Amino acid sequence: MVRLHSTLHREVVDLETRKPTQVGIYYCGATVQGEPHLGHAFSGVAFDTVARYLEWRGYDVTLVRNVTDIDDKIIEKANEAGVPIAEHARAMEGLFTEMYTALGVREPDVEPHATEHIAEMQEMIASLIETGHAYESQGDVYFAVREDDDYGKLSGRDLDDMRAGHESR
């Protein structure tokens, strides 16, 4: 049995999978606005290490690492460089791939790109607004955290303590 620290339970618990011997790991990969840094390297190495360990323990692991290839900062950086957004994103993604390769981090089994799922994101956002779980303000959409009773449960933080400008105790 594999045991892991559960952030939700604040203790070490047995790994429970939906299907015996199968584990799916999804982690947030690169937001390709600029060159990779140590934090990106750490994330890639850490998740790769966990996946390899689980495989060593006999699990069939599916590793998914997304690429955020469109956001305000990417658009800003592309505009500053005077290149098309997609070109800038591809160039930065190439640097991330070089970094992962140099560190021995294997390629994920699946690597979805944000730009490949814009329609699905728009549908999800519309659904969240429709059900009152998100709201629009000045052209942006925000998650309505007070509509989710479990918001903050994983981090163990009280919602009121997470307000912008609020000092932690």
N, C-alpha and C positions, 0 to 999 in steps of 0.2 A: 504494500500500500504506500502511496505517495502522500506525504503530509505537507501542507503549505500554510503560511500565515494568511489568515483571512482578515482583510481590512474591515469587512462588514462585521465579523464576529469578534474581532480584536483578540484572536487566539489562533493557535495552530490546529488545523482541522484536516480530516481525511479529504483527499481530492475525490470529488464525486462528479462523474461525467454522465452525460445524457445517454450515451451508448458505451457499453463496456469497451475498454481499450482504445477509445477514440477521443482525441482532444482537438478542439479548434482554438487557435490563438489569433486574436485580432489585435493589432496595435497600430497606433497612429504613427505613420511614417513621416516622411519629409513634407514640409511646406516649403516649396522650392523657390523662395524669394531671393535667397543668397547662398553663399557657400556654406557647406556643413561645418559644424563646430563640435566640440567635445560632447555636449549634451546629445546631439544626434548620434554620435558614435556609441555612447553609453547605451542608449535605447536599443540600437540595433544589436549590439553585442549581448545585452542582457536578455532580450527575447530569444535570440538565437541560442543562447546557452540553455535557457529553460526548455526550449523545443528539443534540443539535442539530448538533454537529460531525460526528458519524458520518453523520447524514442529509445534511449538506452534502457529505460525501465519497461519497455515493451509496448508503449502506446503508439498508435498510428496518429501522427500529428499533422494537421493542416494549418499552415502558417499564412496569415493574411496581413499584409502591410500596405496601408493606403498611401497615396501620393496626393497631397493638396496642390494642384497645379493651377489654381485660380483663387485669388483673394485680393483685397485692396492693396496689400503690401507688394504682392507680385506685380500687379498692374503699375503701381508707383515705380518700382525698380525697373521694369521694362521701359516705361516712359522716360525715366532718367537716362537709361542707356540708349534710348532712341531705337529700340528694336521691338518687333511684334511680341505680344505677351506670350504666345505659345513658344516662340523661339527662345525667349529668356527662360521660360519654365523648363524647356527641354535641356538647355545648356546647364542649368543648375542641377536638374535631375541627373544628368550625366556625371556631375561632380559627386553627387551622393552615391551613385552606383560605384564609382571609382573608390570612394572611401570604404563602402561596405566590402568590396572585393579585397582591398588592401588589408582589411582587418580580418578577413576570413569569414565574414558573415555571409551565409548562403542566401541565395535568392528565395523570396517567399514563394509559396505555392500559387498564391493569387496576389496581384498588385493592382487594385482598382485605382483609377484616377478620378478626381472630383469632376473634371470636365466631361467624363463619360456618363455621369449620373445626375446631370443638372435637372432633367425633367422629373426624376424621382424625388430629388430634394425639394423642388417646387411643390410637388404634390404633397409631400410630408408637411412642409411649412403651411400650406393652405389648410390641411387637415388639422394641424395644431391650432391655427387661428380660429378655424370654424368651431372647434371643441372648447375654446377658451384657454388652451394651454400655451398660447403664444399671443402676442399682440404687436401691432405695428406702431411705430413712433418715428416721425421725421424721416420716413423712407427706409427705416431699418426694421427688422423683426426681432423681437426678444422673447425668450422662453419665460413664461409666467411661473416663476419658481414657487410662488405661494399656492398654485393650483396642484402641485405635486407633493403629496404628504410625505413621500420618501426622500425629497430633495435634501441633501446634506447627510443622509444616513450613512453612506459609504465613507465619507470623509470624517464623520463623527462631529461635524460642526453644526452649531445652531444657525438657523437661517438669518436671524437678526445680527449675528456676529459677522456675517459675510457681506453686509451692506458696504457699498463703496464709501471709502473714507472713514469707515469704522475701525477703531483701534482694537487689536486683539488684546485679550487679557493675559 
